[in-house]
Amino acid sequence: MSIPPGTLPPPGLSSLGDFTSEGLILLDLPGSDPSSLIQTLSQALQREQRIPDLLPFYHAALNREFLCSTANGAGLAFPHARIASLEHISFALGRCPKPVAWGSPGAPLVRLIFLLAVPATSSTEYLLLISALARAGTNRALLDKLLTVADAPAALRLLKETRVQAPRPAGG
């Protein structure tokens, strides 16, 4: 069962694959710096009609990244932007052929980039998604598969196998 983009997962579990699509998975991401990689992923989000306007989203994501890097030590980066005109939360996934320094010299090297497009009012959904992505970043087997998977359909299948834990009801 696929969850419509922008809706909270039902009680229990949903998957990371519910927040993306094959057209948002770029496994040979061109570029050698964060700004060009974010631009290419932003273009994919616009092409797949996940964001209404490329430039405001791209600038918001880039400005957010310059304020504080979203790279982690596992070779992942999670740039994101909150935009009032967005209706649904989603992400584009890019894989770099070679590690890219994410920021200033000495910054962490990154091969997988998850660019999140977040409606300004979707705090709960954003926290669910980013926490699931962070947990996925600790799963070495999953990361190895994402780094070697042959095509976008196979990558999407992996993401559909990666669960997002829905929040527990208060007092439960």
N, C-alpha and C positions, 0 to 999 in steps of 0.2 A: 504494500500500500504506500503510495507516494503522498507526502504531506504537501498541500499547496504552499508555495513560498509565502513567507510572512506570517504564518500561523503557528501558534505554539504546538509542540508535539503533543499527542494524546498522552494520558497517563501511562507511565511505563517507558517505553523506548521508541525512538525513531532513529534515523541514520544521518550521517554527514552528507550522504548522497542526496538527501531531500532538499538541500540548500544550494545545489549546483546542477549542472547539466554537462553533457559531452562537449558542447560548444564553449564551455567555460573552462575546459581543461586543456592547457597548452603544454605539451610535454617536451618541446624543444624551444624554449622561450629565448628569443633573441634579446641581446642587450648585455651590458657588462656593468651596470650601475643601478642602484635602486630607482632613480627617477625614470630611466627608460623601461625598466621592468614593470614598474607600476603603471606607466603609460600604456604599454602593450596589454596588460591585464584589464585596465580601465576600458580600452577599446573593445575588448572581448565582452565586457559587461554591457557596454552600449549596444554592440552588435546583437547580443542576445536579449535586448530590451529589458535589462535589469536595472539600468540607470537611465534617466531621461536626458541628461546633458553631460557630455564628456568632460568639458573643461572645468566646470565647478566641482565635479566629483574628483577628478584627477588632482586639482589644486588642493582640495581639502585633504585628500589622502596623503599627498606629498608634504603639505605643511604639517600634518599630524606626525608624520614619520620624522621630519626634521626636528620637531620638539622633543621627541623621545623615540629612540629606535625600538622596533618591535621584534628584532632578531633575538633568537635564543641560542644557547650553546649546542642545540641538537641539529643545527643546519636549517632551521625554519625561520620564516618571518611572517608576521601577521599584520601587515599594514591595513588600515581601515579608515573609513570616513562615515560620519553621520550626516545625512542629508534630509532636510525636512520634506522634500518632494518625493522621496522614495516611499513606495507602498510595501515592499517585501524585502526581507533580509535575504542575502545570498552571498556567494563567494565565487571567485575565479581562482583556479589553482594553476600555478606555473612551475615548471621544472627547468632549471638551468642546466645546460650540458656540463658546465664547469662551475665550481664554487665561486661565488661573487662576494666580495667584501661589502657588507651591509652597513654603509656609513663611512666614518672616518677611518684612516689607516689604523690597523690593529683591531678593527671591528670584527664581530663574528662573521664567519663565512657561511653563506646561505646557498642551498640548492633548491629548496621548495618554498614557494611564496603563496600564501593564501590571502588574497585581497578581498576584504569584506566590505560589502555595501550595506549600510545599516540605516534604517529609518530613524529619524531623530527621536521618536517616541518608543522605540523597541528595546528598552533596557533589559527586560527579562530574556527576550529571545537572544539578544546579543550575548548576555552572560552565559546562557546555555550553549550557544555555538562556540564561543571562544574557549570555554572550559573544556568542551569536547575536543576541540582542536589541540588544546594544550595537553590533554590526556593522550591523544593520538600521537603527539610528539614524543612521548615517553615509550611508545610501543616500537621497539627497534625492528621487529619483524614487519610491521606495517610500513614503516619508513623505508626499509630496504626494498619492499615490493613497489612502493610508489616511485622509488628512484630507478627501478629497472623495468617497470611495466611497459609493454610495447605500444599501447594506444589508449586513446581517451575512453573508449567503451570499457576496457579492462580496468582503468583507473577508477571510473565511476562505479564499477562493480565492487571494487575494494572499499570505496567510500560508503557504499550502501551496506556493507558488512560492518561498518564502524558505527556503533551506537551512540546516540545522544541521550543522556539520562534526563528525563523530565523531572521538574522539581517535585518534591514530596509535599503533600498537603500539610498545612500548619497543624501541629499537634499529632502528626502521623508518624 
